[in-house]
Amino acid sequence: MTYDLELVRVGKTYADGTPAVIDFDLRATKGEFISFVGPSGCGKTTTLRMIAGFEGISAGDVLVRGRRINDLPPERRPTSTIFQNFALFPHMTVRDNIEYGLRVKGLPAAERRAKADRMMQVLDLADIAERRSAGLSGGQRQRTALARGLVVEPDILLLDEPLGALDANLRKSIQAELKLLQRNIGITFVFVTHAQSEALALSDRIVVMNRGRVEQISPPEELYRRPQTEFVARFIGRNTVLPGRLEARDGAVARVGTGFGPLHGTLNDPTLAVGDAAAVVVPSEAIDVAGAGDAAALAGHGDTLPGRLIGQAVTGHALHLTIGLADGREIGVESHVDKYAAGWSSAEVVLGWRPAEATVIRAAA
């Protein structure tokens, strides 16, 4: 099978010996929306720049539709890049900015104009075609940058934090437009973002990076519900991570001995053996809360823990609870605001969840 984009053990090491990216493997099919997420300095932008040709590759291969492009300069690669600051020419009109890449490729004026007209129609830019980019709004500049990147008909569109400079409302609106546009044109997108919610909403698959290495590549729901490593469990969403050692495994279900007693979950690492350091990961929204005197309300949940209600806050329809555990840590629980409208008679509570909603992963020893 030929992939739209394939990274084979791609690595980047700086001149001083510092590794920035280590053995990055990825295979993206045509029309996929792939997002890179991770903390600052994890290597996600460096990887994007290596695909684009703006950063040299120290090891491995980058292939687009089966063709190795390691040694091609950026202008000869079948990719197009959109940067966070959009990199538009302020003295040029919207049309001139969009046509720029076509002009570099040497297309005749009539063909350039026809392609730009079609792209401006798709992105609702025709009415401002002759306006200089310096006078555009944030949303207009973002769409102009998209048009300039897409008009050259790349095999891969690379987006480096393209929504980072927009305000929250505009950012949300452009997210919806971006996803719809990507689906309509069928081009593979590789998208770098610091915003987890953005990646979860837009992506077909998400790559989580940490210290230059890939921690997990999964569809959004799987990544959120079934983290494969402790780093992913702590980085994505608001999970409670309860460490211990694997005591038993029965098919897909595992029992972990913790400081709170034995807890259970779905095993997400087939190499995990009895006695290995393990952790039970519970998503915040999977946890139910009952008053300490009403533990029977959690019958059938499987695992329960005592806790103490420390605080609560409401954001729209979401209720955010902060619960203190016996070991001194504080965890978050999220629910619909109506679920606990009656409250509790005291701060002492019991937490419960169903083992099928928890995940058992390998933990640091």
Buried (B, 14 or more C-beta within 10 A) or exposed (E): EEBBBBBBEBBBBEEEEEBBBBBBEBBBBBBBBBBBBBEEEBBBBBBBBBBBBBBEBBBBEBBBBEEEBEEBEEEEBBBBBBBBEBEBEEEBBBBBBBBBBBEEEEBEEEEBBEBBBEBBEBBEBBEBBEBBBEEBEBBBBBBBBBBBBBBBEBBBBBBBBBBBBBEEEBBBEBBEBBBEBBEEBEBBBBBBBEBBEBBBBBBBBBBBBBBBBBBBBBEBEBBBBBBBBBBBBBBBBEBBBBBBBBBEBEEEBBBBBBEBEEBBBBBBBEEBEEEBBBBBBBBBBBBBBBBBEEBEBBEEBBBBBBBBBEEBEEEEEEBBBBBBBEEEEEBBBBBEBEEBEEEBEEEEBBBBBBBEBBBBBBBEE
